[in-house]
Amino acid sequence: MIETIRHQLPHGVTLECRSCGSPGKPLLLFLHGFPEGAFIWDGVMTPFADRWRCLAPDLRGYGQSSKPSSVEAYKPKALVQDLVALIAAESPGRPAAAVIAHDWGGALAWNLAIQHPIALQQLLIINAPHPGAFVRELQHNPAQQAASQYMHFLRRSDASALLLADGAQRLWDFFRTPQGDLPTWLTPQLQAVYLAHWQQSLATACHYYSASPLAPPRDDDQGIHQLQLPDALLHTAVPTHILWGQQDKALLPELLNGLERWVPHLSLTYAPDASHWLVHERPDLVIRQLHQILRQSLPKRELPALDSTGQNTDFTLDY
């Protein structure tokens, strides 16, 4: 049974979460992307509730979670702080057994594993690029540059108003199949959930794009070519598993090249017929992949206790 709870974190942010499984069991943390919400994980979480504590927050800016008005409040460093504090609140003294993350949630999860590797034991990424690979492709791959141009639109101050106009037509277009139809998984009931969610929080959800330094080059914005992420801060020892829908039109397969240089404990599973919205299209595959991950023996790693404030490493990616 899915319940709704609220976590008031030590640094003043409140995250509303969907949860199942008893508190105190090993934690599975599920992170959604744009323009979605915690509700996308309901059907994935429930099969694990017998043995695990499953938690899916509406990220900062979404739903009934805190919605700071300033773009500055949505920089990755602040968003990752939310996650570390949430893990410490739900799993005192222990890391999350696994973090499962899609799209923007995946971007935050990559940073979590890089900056705070003691906060989690395993990572499952679903169609979300590693920051080093994303910068590389935005700088050098014309196809990815073209596929990511939508990011400039989402950085506009009027983006949310335009997206919600005409019954949110532009947002529904995000989900359309190559034939121009809405997918069968997007039922009228789920459309109503999405629309209410967007009307509540789309403006602050768009701040994720405004706050990020990652955007493809265009004539009036070449900032990506000046961006250099320190290589030493792109590595993680956290065992990482990637599940990738190969029909993703926004995130191209070249993003998966060369990840071994940063992620030595890496496995990759392709879903040839799935798109960016794999969590909706193939929840069975996500569930099966997560079951497989949780059955595997974890490498022996020293895992010091987490600080309840969420401040438990000496370095961060401050961007």
Residue pairs with C-beta under 8 A, 6 or more apart in sequence:
1 20
1 46
1 49
2 18
2 19
2 20
2 42
2 45
2 46
3 18
3 19
3 20
4 16
4 17
4 18
4 19
5 16
5 17
5 19
6 14
6 15
6 16
6 17
6 64
7 14
7 15
7 17
7 57
7 86
7 89
7 90
8 14
9 15
9 82
9 85
9 86
9 89
9 310
10 85
10 308
10 309
10 310
11 81
11 85
11 309
11 310
12 66
13 60
13 65
13 66
13 82
13 85
14 65
14 66
15 57
15 58
15 59
15 60
15 65
15 66
15 82
15 86
16 38
16 57
16 58
16 63
16 64
16 65
17 38
17 55
17 56
17 57
17 58
17 86
18 38
18 39
18 41
18 42
18 45
18 55
18 56
19 53
19 54
19 55
19 56
20 45
20 46
20 48
20 49
20 54
21 28
21 45
21 48
21 49
21 50
21 51
21 52
21 53
21 54
22 53
23 53
23 90
24 53
25 51
25 52
25 53
26 51
26 52
26 53
26 91
26 94
26 96
26 97
27 52
27 53
27 55
27 87
27 90
27 91
27 94
27 96
27 97
28 45
28 48
28 52
28 53
28 54
28 55
28 96
28 97
28 98
28 99
28 100
28 290
29 55
29 56
29 57
29 83
29 86
29 87
29 90
29 96
29 98
29 99
29 100
29 120
30 38
30 41
30 44
30 45
30 54
30 55
30 56
30 99
30 100
30 101
30 105
31 56
31 57
31 59
31 83
31 99
31 100
31 101
31 102
31 105
31 106
31 108
31 109
32 38
32 40
32 41
32 56
32 58
32 59
32 62
32 102
32 103
32 104
32 105
33 101
33 102
33 103
33 104
33 105
33 106
33 128
34 103
34 104
34 154
34 205
34 208
34 209
35 163
35 171
35 174
35 194
35 197
35 198
35 202
35 205
36 102
36 103
36 194
36 197
37 58
37 62
37 63
37 197
38 56
38 57
38 58
38 62
38 63
39 56
39 193
39 197
40 56
40 102
40 279
40 280
41 54
41 56
41 100
41 279
42 56
43 283
44 100
44 279
44 283
44 286
44 287
44 290
45 54
45 56
46 54
47 287
47 291
48 54
48 290
48 294
52 97
52 294
53 90
53 91
55 86
55 90
57 65
57 82
57 86
58 64
58 65
58 201
59 65
59 79
59 82
59 104
59 105
59 108
60 66
60 67
60 68
60 73
60 74
60 78
60 79
60 82
61 67
61 68
61 74
61 201
61 204
61 205
61 207
61 208
62 197
62 201
62 204
62 205
63 197
63 200
63 201
64 200
67 201
67 204
68 74
68 204
69 204
71 207
71 210
71 211
72 211
73 207
73 211
74 204
74 207
74 208
74 210
74 211
75 211
75 212
75 319
76 107
76 108
76 111
76 211
76 212
76 317
76 319
77 316
77 317
77 318
77 319
79 108
79 208
80 108
80 111
80 112
80 115
80 116
80 316
81 310
83 99
83 108
83 109
83 112
83 119
84 112
84 116
84 119
84 306
84 310
84 311
84 312
85 308
85 309
85 310
87 95
87 96
87 119
87 120
87 306
87 310
88 119
88 306
88 307
88 308
88 309
88 310
88 312
89 308
91 306
92 306
92 308
93 305
93 306
94 303
94 305
94 306
95 118
95 119
95 120
95 121
95 303
95 306
96 119
96 120
96 121
97 120
97 121
97 122
97 294
98 120
98 121
98 122
98 123
98 124
98 290
98 293
98 294
99 109
99 112
99 113
99 120
99 122
99 123
99 124
100 124
100 126
100 286
100 290
101 108
101 109
101 123
101 124
101 125
101 126
101 128
102 126
102 127
102 128
102 278
102 279
103 126
103 127
103 128
103 276
104 128
104 208
105 128
106 125
106 126
106 127
106 128
106 129
107 128
107 129
107 131
109 123
109 125
109 128
110 123
110 125
110 128
110 129
110 130
110 131
110 236
111 131
111 317
112 119
112 120
113 120
113 123
113 236
113 238
113 240
114 131
114 233
114 234
114 235
114 236
114 317
115 233
115 313
115 315
115 316
115 317
116 312
116 313
117 236
117 237
117 238
117 313
118 303
118 304
118 306
118 312
118 313
119 306
119 312
120 238
121 238
121 239
121 298
121 301
121 303
122 238
122 239
122 240
122 241
122 293
122 294
122 298
123 236
123 238
123 239
123 240
123 241
124 240
124 241
124 242
124 243
124 289
124 290
124 293
125 240
125 241
125 242
125 243
126 242
126 243
126 244
126 245
126 278
126 279
126 286
127 243
127 244
127 245
127 248
127 251
127 276
127 278
128 251
129 137
129 251
129 255
130 234
130 255
130 259
130 262
130 263
131 214
131 229
131 234
131 317
132 229
132 231
132 234
132 262
133 255
133 256
133 257
133 258
133 259
134 214
134 255
135 214
135 224
135 227
135 229
136 258
137 144
137 145
137 252
137 254
137 255
138 144
138 145
138 148
138 214
138 215
138 216
138 217
138 224
139 217
139 224
139 225
139 227
141 252
141 254
143 252
143 254
144 216
144 251
144 252
144 254
144 255
145 216
145 217
146 216
147 249
147 250
147 251
147 252
148 215
148 216
148 250
149 216
149 218
150 250
151 209
151 214
151 215
151 216
152 215
152 216
152 218
152 221
153 159
153 162
154 206
154 209
154 210
155 206
155 209
155 210
155 215
156 162
159 206
159 209
160 202
160 203
160 205
160 206
162 170
163 170
163 171
163 198
163 202
163 206
164 171
164 198
164 199
164 202
168 195
168 198
171 194
171 198
172 182
172 191
175 182
175 183
175 186
175 277
176 182
176 183
177 183
183 277
183 280
183 281
185 277
185 280
185 281
186 194
186 280
198 205
209 215
213 223
213 224
213 227
213 319
214 224
214 227
215 221
215 223
215 224
216 224
217 223
217 224
217 225
229 317
229 319
233 315
233 317
234 262
235 262
235 263
236 262
236 263
237 264
237 265
237 301
238 265
239 265
239 298
239 299
240 263
240 265
240 266
240 267
241 266
241 267
241 268
241 269
241 289
241 293
242 256
242 259
242 266
242 267
242 268
242 269
243 269
243 271
243 278
243 285
243 286
243 289
244 253
244 256
244 268
244 269
244 270
244 271
244 278
245 271
245 274
245 275
245 276
245 277
245 278
245 281
245 282
246 253
246 270
246 271
246 272
246 273
246 274
247 272
247 273
247 274
247 275
247 276
248 275
248 276
249 275
249 276
250 276
251 276
256 268
259 266
259 268
260 266
265 299
269 289
271 278
271 282
271 285
274 281
274 282
274 285
275 281
278 285
278 286
279 286
304 312
306 312
